[in-house]
């Protein structure tokens, strides 16, 4: 089995130049890490691979939970580029503050 990268390639737009961002030990990405490189970023999205060559499919959003971006289906697809989503208003990130998050233990 190949060793998985502890970095995630992210671009600000489709066909943009990607930058590698460090992942946490559990392979999640902190929103603050994304925002440090992309001012005004509020999340990530990607366009999943489809079987039809002419069907590019629609974008899918990456889950944001209490300031942590979680990989879809528990694993980042390194062949599927990720793109930054920018907040359209100043209050878009308010609900990601830790005081607004429910802490769960398993």
Backbone as JSON Lines, residues from 0, in Angstrom:
{"i":0,"aa":"X","n":[0.83,-1.17,0.0],"ca":[0.0,0.0,0.0],"c":[0.89,1.25,0.0]}
{"i":1,"aa":"X","n":[0.55,2.22,-0.84],"ca":[1.35,3.44,-0.94],"c":[1.12,4.33,0.28]}
{"i":2,"aa":"X","n":[2.16,5.02,0.68],"ca":[2.06,5.95,1.8],"c":[1.26,7.18,1.36]}
{"i":3,"aa":"X","n":[0.28,7.56,2.16],"ca":[-0.56,8.7,1.83],"c":[0.15,10.0,2.22]}
{"i":4,"aa":"X","n":[-0.02,11.0,1.39],"ca":[0.6,12.29,1.64],"c":[-0.06,12.97,2.84]}
{"i":5,"aa":"X","n":[0.73,13.7,3.58],"ca":[0.18,14.48,4.69],"c":[-0.05,15.93,4.26]}
{"i":6,"aa":"X","n":[-0.1,16.14,2.96],"ca":[-0.4,17.44,2.38],"c":[-1.53,17.29,1.38]}
{"i":7,"aa":"X","n":[-2.3,18.35,1.2],"ca":[-3.43,18.34,0.3],"c":[-3.25,19.47,-0.7]}
{"i":8,"aa":"X","n":[-3.38,19.16,-1.99],"ca":[-3.26,20.18,-3.04],"c":[-4.58,20.92,-3.2]}
{"i":9,"aa":"X","n":[-4.5,22.25,-3.13],"ca":[-5.68,23.11,-3.22],"c":[-5.36,24.26,-4.16]}
{"i":10,"aa":"X","n":[-6.32,24.63,-5.0],"ca":[-6.17,25.78,-5.9],"c":[-7.3,26.76,-5.66]}
{"i":11,"aa":"X","n":[-7.08,28.02,-6.02],"ca":[-8.13,29.02,-5.81],"c":[-9.2,28.98,-6.89]}
{"i":12,"aa":"X","n":[-8.94,28.3,-8.0],"ca":[-9.92,28.17,-9.08],"c":[-9.55,26.98,-9.95]}
{"i":13,"aa":"X","n":[-10.49,26.54,-10.79],"ca":[-10.19,25.44,-11.7],"c":[-9.04,25.85,-12.6]}
{"i":14,"aa":"X","n":[-8.14,24.93,-12.83],"ca":[-6.94,25.14,-13.64],"c":[-5.98,26.15,-13.03]}
{"i":15,"aa":"X","n":[-6.19,26.49,-11.75],"ca":[-5.28,27.39,-11.05],"c":[-4.07,26.63,-10.53]}
{"i":16,"aa":"X","n":[-3.05,27.36,-10.16],"ca":[-1.83,26.76,-9.62],"c":[-2.11,26.27,-8.2]}
{"i":17,"aa":"X","n":[-1.93,24.97,-7.92],"ca":[-2.23,24.45,-6.58],"c":[-1.12,24.75,-5.58]}
{"i":18,"aa":"X","n":[-1.5,24.75,-4.33],"ca":[-0.55,24.86,-3.22],"c":[-0.83,23.67,-2.29]}
{"i":19,"aa":"X","n":[0.21,23.11,-1.71],"ca":[0.03,21.99,-0.78],"c":[-0.13,22.52,0.63]}
{"i":20,"aa":"X","n":[-1.22,22.1,1.28],"ca":[-1.51,22.51,2.65],"c":[-1.34,21.31,3.57]}
{"i":21,"aa":"X","n":[-0.74,21.52,4.76],"ca":[-0.52,20.4,5.67],"c":[-1.81,19.92,6.32]}
{"i":22,"aa":"X","n":[-1.95,18.58,6.38],"ca":[-3.08,17.96,7.05],"c":[-2.72,17.67,8.5]}
{"i":23,"aa":"X","n":[-3.74,17.55,9.33],"ca":[-3.54,17.1,10.71],"c":[-3.26,15.6,10.7]}
{"i":24,"aa":"X","n":[-2.85,15.06,11.83],"ca":[-2.53,13.63,11.92],"c":[-3.71,12.73,11.56]}
{"i":25,"aa":"X","n":[-4.94,13.22,11.73],"ca":[-6.14,12.43,11.39],"c":[-6.63,12.7,9.96]}
{"i":26,"aa":"X","n":[-5.78,13.35,9.17],"ca":[-6.0,13.63,7.75],"c":[-7.13,14.62,7.49]}
{"i":27,"aa":"X","n":[-7.42,15.47,8.47],"ca":[-8.36,16.58,8.27],"c":[-7.55,17.85,8.02]}
{"i":28,"aa":"X","n":[-8.24,18.88,7.55],"ca":[-7.59,20.16,7.26],"c":[-8.28,21.25,8.08]}
{"i":29,"aa":"X","n":[-7.5,22.02,8.81],"ca":[-8.07,23.12,9.58],"c":[-8.47,24.26,8.64]}
{"i":30,"aa":"X","n":[-9.63,24.83,8.89],"ca":[-10.07,25.99,8.11],"c":[-9.05,27.12,8.26]}
{"i":31,"aa":"X","n":[-8.47,27.28,9.43],"ca":[-7.47,28.34,9.64],"c":[-6.24,28.16,8.75]}
{"i":32,"aa":"X","n":[-5.86,26.9,8.48],"ca":[-4.74,26.63,7.57],"c":[-5.09,27.07,6.16]}
{"i":33,"aa":"X","n":[-6.32,26.75,5.73],"ca":[-6.79,27.17,4.41],"c":[-6.83,28.7,4.31]}
{"i":34,"aa":"X","n":[-7.36,29.35,5.35],"ca":[-7.5,30.8,5.35],"c":[-6.17,31.52,5.42]}
{"i":35,"aa":"X","n":[-5.16,30.88,5.99],"ca":[-3.83,31.5,6.05],"c":[-3.23,31.65,4.65]}
{"i":36,"aa":"X","n":[-3.6,30.79,3.73],"ca":[-3.08,30.84,2.37],"c":[-4.04,31.5,1.39]}
{"i":37,"aa":"X","n":[-5.34,31.44,1.69],"ca":[-6.37,31.99,0.8],"c":[-7.27,32.91,1.63]}
{"i":38,"aa":"X","n":[-6.92,34.18,1.68],"ca":[-7.65,35.17,2.46],"c":[-9.12,35.2,2.05]}
{"i":39,"aa":"X","n":[-10.01,35.05,3.01],"ca":[-11.45,35.07,2.75],"c":[-12.05,33.72,2.43]}
{"i":40,"aa":"X","n":[-11.23,32.66,2.48],"ca":[-11.74,31.32,2.19],"c":[-12.73,30.89,3.27]}
{"i":41,"aa":"X","n":[-13.79,30.21,2.84],"ca":[-14.78,29.71,3.81],"c":[-15.0,28.21,3.68]}
{"i":42,"aa":"X","n":[-14.35,27.57,2.71],"ca":[-14.49,26.13,2.54],"c":[-13.82,25.64,1.29]}
{"i":43,"aa":"X","n":[-14.09,24.37,0.96],"ca":[-13.54,23.73,-0.24],"c":[-14.65,23.04,-1.02]}
{"i":44,"aa":"X","n":[-14.44,22.88,-2.31],"ca":[-15.33,22.11,-3.15],"c":[-14.5,21.35,-4.17]}
{"i":45,"aa":"X","n":[-15.12,20.37,-4.81],"ca":[-14.44,19.61,-5.84],"c":[-15.46,19.13,-6.86]}
{"i":46,"aa":"X","n":[-14.96,18.75,-8.01],"ca":[-15.81,18.2,-9.07],"c":[-15.48,16.72,-9.17]}
{"i":47,"aa":"X","n":[-16.39,15.84,-8.74],"ca":[-16.08,14.4,-8.75],"c":[-15.87,13.87,-10.17]}
{"i":48,"aa":"X","n":[-15.07,12.84,-10.26],"ca":[-14.83,12.19,-11.54],"c":[-16.1,11.48,-12.0]}
{"i":49,"aa":"X","n":[-16.38,11.55,-13.29],"ca":[-17.54,10.86,-13.85],"c":[-17.07,9.88,-14.91]}
{"i":50,"aa":"X","n":[-17.94,8.96,-15.27],"ca":[-17.58,7.96,-16.27],"c":[-17.67,8.51,-17.69]}
{"i":51,"aa":"X","n":[-18.59,9.43,-17.94],"ca":[-18.73,10.0,-19.28],"c":[-17.69,11.1,-19.48]}
{"i":52,"aa":"X","n":[-16.97,11.04,-20.57],"ca":[-15.89,12.01,-20.8],"c":[-16.4,13.43,-20.99]}
{"i":53,"aa":"X","n":[-17.64,13.58,-21.49],"ca":[-18.16,14.93,-21.72],"c":[-19.0,15.44,-20.55]}
{"i":54,"aa":"X","n":[-19.23,14.6,-19.54],"ca":[-20.03,15.0,-18.38],"c":[-19.1,15.29,-17.21]}
{"i":55,"aa":"X","n":[-18.89,16.56,-16.91],"ca":[-17.96,16.94,-15.85],"c":[-18.61,16.86,-14.48]}
{"i":56,"aa":"X","n":[-19.92,16.79,-14.42],"ca":[-20.59,16.72,-13.13],"c":[-20.61,18.07,-12.43]}
{"i":57,"aa":"X","n":[-21.38,18.16,-11.37],"ca":[-21.47,19.4,-10.61],"c":[-20.47,19.37,-9.45]}
{"i":58,"aa":"X","n":[-20.21,20.52,-8.89],"ca":[-19.32,20.61,-7.74],"c":[-19.96,19.96,-6.52]}
{"i":59,"aa":"X","n":[-19.14,19.46,-5.62],"ca":[-19.57,18.99,-4.31],"c":[-18.79,19.75,-3.26]}
{"i":60,"aa":"X","n":[-19.47,20.06,-2.18],"ca":[-18.82,20.78,-1.08],"c":[-18.16,19.81,-0.11]}
{"i":61,"aa":"X","n":[-17.1,20.27,0.53],"ca":[-16.42,19.51,1.57],"c":[-17.03,19.89,2.91]}
{"i":62,"aa":"X","n":[-17.32,18.9,3.73],"ca":[-17.94,19.13,5.03],"c":[-17.01,19.94,5.94]}
{"i":63,"aa":"X","n":[-17.58,20.98,6.54],"ca":[-16.88,21.81,7.52],"c":[-17.55,21.6,8.86]}
{"i":64,"aa":"X","n":[-16.81,21.12,9.84],"ca":[-17.35,20.82,11.15],"c":[-16.49,21.48,12.22]}
{"i":65,"aa":"X","n":[-17.0,22.54,12.82],"ca":[-16.29,23.24,13.91],"c":[-14.88,23.68,13.5]}
{"i":66,"aa":"X","n":[-14.76,24.23,12.3],"ca":[-13.46,24.74,11.85],"c":[-12.54,23.69,11.27]}
{"i":67,"aa":"X","n":[-13.05,22.47,11.04],"ca":[-12.24,21.38,10.49],"c":[-12.89,20.89,9.2]}
{"i":68,"aa":"X","n":[-12.11,20.84,8.11],"ca":[-12.58,20.31,6.84],"c":[-12.31,18.81,6.82]}
{"i":69,"aa":"X","n":[-13.37,18.04,6.61],"ca":[-13.29,16.58,6.68],"c":[-13.27,15.98,5.28]}
{"i":70,"aa":"X","n":[-12.44,14.97,5.05],"ca":[-12.38,14.37,3.72],"c":[-13.67,13.64,3.37]}
{"i":71,"aa":"X","n":[-14.1,13.72,2.11],"ca":[-15.3,12.99,1.7],"c":[-15.05,11.49,1.77]}
{"i":72,"aa":"X","n":[-16.02,10.75,2.25],"ca":[-15.9,9.29,2.39],"c":[-14.62,8.91,3.13]}
{"i":73,"aa":"X","n":[-14.21,9.75,4.07],"ca":[-13.08,9.5,4.97],"c":[-11.71,9.43,4.3]}
{"i":74,"aa":"X","n":[-11.58,9.86,3.07],"ca":[-10.27,9.85,2.42],"c":[-10.22,10.9,1.32]}
{"i":75,"aa":"X","n":[-9.15,11.67,1.26],"ca":[-8.96,12.64,0.19],"c":[-8.58,11.89,-1.07]}
{"i":76,"aa":"X","n":[-9.17,12.23,-2.2],"ca":[-8.81,11.66,-3.49],"c":[-7.76,12.56,-4.1]}
{"i":77,"aa":"X","n":[-6.52,12.11,-4.09],"ca":[-5.41,12.95,-4.54],"c":[-5.45,13.22,-6.04]}
{"i":78,"aa":"X","n":[-6.3,12.5,-6.78],"ca":[-6.41,12.74,-8.22],"c":[-7.54,13.71,-8.55]}
{"i":79,"aa":"X","n":[-8.29,14.13,-7.55],"ca":[-9.43,15.01,-7.75],"c":[-9.09,16.39,-7.17]}
{"i":80,"aa":"X","n":[-8.89,17.4,-8.01],"ca":[-8.48,18.72,-7.51],"c":[-9.54,19.36,-6.61]}
{"i":81,"aa":"X","n":[-9.06,20.09,-5.6],"ca":[-9.92,20.82,-4.68],"c":[-9.8,22.31,-4.96]}
{"i":82,"aa":"X","n":[-10.92,23.02,-4.82],"ca":[-10.95,24.45,-5.09],"c":[-11.53,25.2,-3.9]}
{"i":83,"aa":"X","n":[-11.02,26.39,-3.67],"ca":[-11.42,27.23,-2.54],"c":[-12.8,27.84,-2.79]}
{"i":84,"aa":"X","n":[-13.61,27.88,-1.74],"ca":[-14.87,28.6,-1.75],"c":[-14.65,29.86,-0.91]}
{"i":85,"aa":"X","n":[-15.02,31.0,-1.44],"ca":[-14.85,32.26,-0.73],"c":[-16.18,32.74,-0.17]}
{"i":86,"aa":"X","n":[-16.12,33.3,1.04],"ca":[-17.32,33.85,1.68],"c":[-17.77,35.08,0.9]}
{"i":87,"aa":"X","n":[-19.08,35.21,0.73],"ca":[-19.61,36.38,0.04],"c":[-19.94,37.5,0.99]}
{"i":88,"aa":"X","n":[-20.06,37.18,2.29],"ca":[-20.28,38.24,3.25],"c":[-19.39,38.03,4.46]}
{"i":89,"aa":"X","n":[-19.23,39.06,5.25],"ca":[-18.29,39.02,6.37],"c":[-18.7,38.05,7.47]}
{"i":90,"aa":"X","n":[-19.98,37.73,7.58],"ca":[-20.46,36.89,8.66],"c":[-20.55,35.41,8.3]}
{"i":91,"aa":"X","n":[-20.08,35.0,7.13],"ca":[-20.24,33.62,6.68],"c":[-19.56,32.62,7.6]}
{"i":92,"aa":"X","n":[-18.48,33.0,8.26],"ca":[-17.77,32.05,9.1],"c":[-18.17,32.07,10.56]}
{"i":93,"aa":"X","n":[-19.15,32.86,10.94],"ca":[-19.53,33.02,12.33],"c":[-19.86,31.7,13.02]}
{"i":94,"aa":"X","n":[-20.6,30.82,12.37],"ca":[-21.04,29.58,13.0],"c":[-19.93,28.54,13.1]}
{"i":95,"aa":"X","n":[-18.76,28.82,12.58],"ca":[-17.65,27.89,12.7],"c":[-16.81,28.15,13.95]}
{"i":96,"aa":"X","n":[-17.21,29.12,14.74],"ca":[-16.48,29.43,15.96],"c":[-16.68,28.29,16.96]}
{"i":97,"aa":"X","n":[-15.63,27.87,17.68],"ca":[-15.75,26.74,18.61],"c":[-16.87,26.88,19.64]}
{"i":98,"aa":"X","n":[-17.22,28.1,20.03],"ca":[-18.28,28.31,21.01],"c":[-19.64,27.86,20.48]}
{"i":99,"aa":"X","n":[-19.78,27.76,19.14],"ca":[-21.04,27.37,18.53],"c":[-21.07,25.9,18.17]}
{"i":100,"aa":"X","n":[-20.05,25.12,18.52],"ca":[-19.95,23.72,18.12],"c":[-20.3,22.79,19.28]}
{"i":101,"aa":"X","n":[-21.05,21.77,18.97],"ca":[-21.38,20.75,19.93],"c":[-20.24,19.74,19.97]}
{"i":102,"aa":"X","n":[-19.68,19.5,21.12],"ca":[-18.58,18.56,21.26],"c":[-19.15,17.17,21.54]}
{"i":103,"aa":"X","n":[-18.82,16.2,20.71],"ca":[-19.28,14.82,20.86],"c":[-18.12,13.91,21.21]}
{"i":104,"aa":"X","n":[-18.36,12.93,22.03],"ca":[-17.36,11.92,22.38],"c":[-17.9,10.56,22.02]}
{"i":105,"aa":"X","n":[-17.02,9.72,21.49],"ca":[-17.42,8.36,21.11],"c":[-16.58,7.36,21.86]}
